[in-house]
């Protein structure tokens, strides 16, 4: 049996406890660091996420995101699942600074992409 340290995906802290199970059977965890923005998360084993596609696919999605295309346009033109494209966009949003005057989060990103 393998033992792994579960780290919070946001703060990388180890102050994490089990917090129930999702309806699909996946284990939920709770980050107990009071400074962390994320509270509940699911550990995704390697190979489960759509981000494990070829690096060239990710590179093309990133290029389209930087060019201003939205998720639907990018998925359709690159013949990729919208969930995979969405995960890459979310990954980019996590590391990009928020533009002045636009709130951080999915609603702010949608407004920015639409306008």
MARBAKE-87373 format. One record per residue: z, x, y of N, C-alpha, C, O in turn; residue in three letters. Coordinates in steps of 0.02 Angstrom, whole numbers, plus 50000, padded with zeros to 5 digits. Atoms other than C-alpha are relative to their C-alpha. Layout:
! residues N
ZXYZXYZXYZXYALA ...
//
This chain:
! residues 115
500005004249941500005000050000500005004450062500395009250066UNK 500054996149939499525006850170500464997250054500534991150060UNK 499585002149944500715006350317499665002350063499445008050069UNK 500304998149936500035006050493500444997850057500784992650054UNK 499655001949939500825005950664499574995150037498984996450050UNK 500375005049962500304990350756500145001450074500725001450095UNK 499944998649928499974994250939499694994250039499204991150018UNK 500285005149955499684981851079499335002550026499295008350049UNK 500654997849975497844982551129499995001350075499555004950099UNK 500004998949928498294982051314500435005950021500185010550054UNK 499554994749977499814993251339500075005749950500395010849966UNK 499964995150054499645003251176500725001349978500865006349946UNK 499304999350019501515000651150500124998149927499744994349897UNK 499815001450069502365000050981500554994749995500794993349940UNK 499485005149999503634986851033499694993249983499654988750025UNK 500395005750023502724973750929500354997049938500595000749895UNK 499735003450058503364960750805499504994849975499074992450012UNK 500425005350028502504948450688500184993450034500764992250051UNK 499895006149962502284931450771499604994249969499254990650004UNK 500335005750032501624919150643499315001749974499095007449976UNK 500664999250030499944916450563499534994850031499724989150042UNK 500525004549975498334908950632499814994949946499954996149887UNK 500245004750051497594893550546499515003049950499465000749894UNK 500474996850046496264905050472500335005349957499995008749919UNK 499634995550043497624915650390500135007050029500435011149995UNK 499904993449970497624930650509500695000550031500954995750061UNK 499334998849974499284938250560499985000750076499565004350103UNK 499934999349927499784936250744500585004750014501065005249975UNK 499474995449978500844949050836500194998450072499794995650110UNK 499745001149933501904948050993500215006750030500605010349999UNK 499804994049965502054962451117500634998450039500644993650079UNK 499365001449967503854963251178500125004450061500675004550088UNK 499934995949939503534975351322499954995350060499444992050068UNK 500025004849945503984965351480499475001650053499284997250091UNK 500514998249951502704974951584499294998649976498824999150015UNK 500665001150029501254970751469499734993150018500104988150016UNK 500325006349981500034957251525499854995749938499854989649942UNK 500165003650062499594952551346500644998649962501075003049957UNK 499415001650039500884943651242499834999449926500155002749884UNK 500165001350070500064937651080499305002849986498845001950025UNK 500664997350019498634946450990499945000349925500434999449888UNK 500154999450070497814948450821499685006949989499245008950027UNK 500294993550017497434965350743499364998649960499374995049911UNK 500645000950034495614966050692499845006249960499755011649990UNK 500164994150040495254977650546499315002750016498874999050039UNK 500654996849987493814989950564499474996549959499584994849901UNK 500565003350034492154982050520499994992550008499494989349991UNK 499985007249992492704964350562499674997950065499334992850068UNK 500275001949934492214964150745499255001150003498985005249966UNK 500714999249991490414962450800499825006450036499235008250041UNK 500134993849963490594978650899499825005849955499645011149981UNK 500174994650044490304989150745499255000449985499055003549936UNK 500734999750008488434986650762499765006950019500165011250039UNK 500284993549982487285001050793500155001750073500134997250116UNK 499884998049930487705010950950499424998350046499524996950105UNK 500585001649957485935007651012500044992850024499854991350080UNK 499925007049979486294988851014500514999550056500394996050105UNK 499485000149948487884991651114499735002950065499865000250119UNK 500284996849941486965003151233499534995250037499544994850098UNK 500475004749969485614990051263500374994250032500184991950086UNK 499605005449971486914976451292500335002450065500334998750115UNK 499684997349940487834987551417499495000750056499644999250114UNK 500524999349948486214991351509499834993250030499744992750091UNK 500165006849974485834972651523500574997350042500454994050093UNK 499425002349962487604968951582500015003250069500144999950119UNK 500014996549936487464982151718499424997750044499464998150105UNK 500575002649962485784974851768500134993050028499744990550069UNK 499825006549973486634958151799499824994149956499914988449976UNK 500165005650046486034947951649500654996949975501165000249971UNK 499415003350029487234935151577499985000549924499505003249896UNK 499934999450073487794933651396499424996649964499144999449917UNK 500535003750034486524920451346499325003450005498975003949955UNK 500634996549991485034929751420499975006249956499475007549923UNK 499984993750037485564946051340499944998749925499565002149890UNK 500025001550072485864938351167499314997849979499064999849926UNK 500665002650018484194929351169499475005650000499075006049954UNK 500524994949994483154944151227500095005849952499605009049932UNK 499884994450047483984957051113500064997649928500165001649882UNK 499955002950067484044945050963500665001949966500675004149908UNK 499334998650025485914947550941500424993650005500274989250046UNK 499565005849995487294934750910500364999950068500565005250093UNK 499675000549935488074928351071500725002449996500995005050046UNK 499314997650007489804932451003500045007650006500515010350035UNK 500024992749995489334950850985499905002150072500255006650097UNK 500144998449930488634951451161500614998550042500795002450087UNK 499405001949963490174942451227500555005249992500905006850040UNK 499494995050012491324955251146499865006450040500335009550066UNK 500174994049960490384969551231500134998650074500405002950109UNK 499875001849930490464960451399500755000150014500965002650066UNK 499275000049991492344957851376500275007150000500735008650039UNK 499784993050001492564976151333499845003450066500255007150093UNK 500194997249935491624981051491500454997450056500665001250099UNK 499595003049948492634968951597500715002950001501035003250053UNK 499324997250005494244976751536500065006650037500595008250065UNK 499974993349970493794993951604499715000250070499795005250106UNK 500305000249934492864988751761500514997650051500894993050038UNK 499555002449948493834987051923499764993250026499164991950029UNK 500185006649973493884969451993499725000750069500005004450110UNK 500284999749932492764967152145500484996950050500874992550032UNK 499565002649948493654963652308499884992550009499314990350016UNK 500055007249988494014945152329499864995949939499844989749943UNK 500145003750061493614940452148500605000849954500785006449937UNK 499434999550044495094936252036499805002949932499245001849909UNK 500124997050065495234945651871500044994549947500464990149951UNK 499995004950054494844935451715499324997049990498864998250028UNK 500655002750018493444925651635499724995450053499114995350064UNK 500255004549948493324912651774499715003950058499185002150084UNK 500254995849946493114926151905499355003349982498915004150024UNK 500614996850023491794934851801499424995049998498854996750015UNK 500535005050002490824918551776499764998450070499164997850082UNK 500205001449931490854914951963499575005650027499075004450061UNK 500364994249974490254932552001499295000249970498815001650006UNK 500654999850033488844931551872499554994350024498944995250029UNK 500405005749978488284914351933499785000750072499264998050091UNK 500154999749929488294918852117499675006050019499515007050077UNK 
//
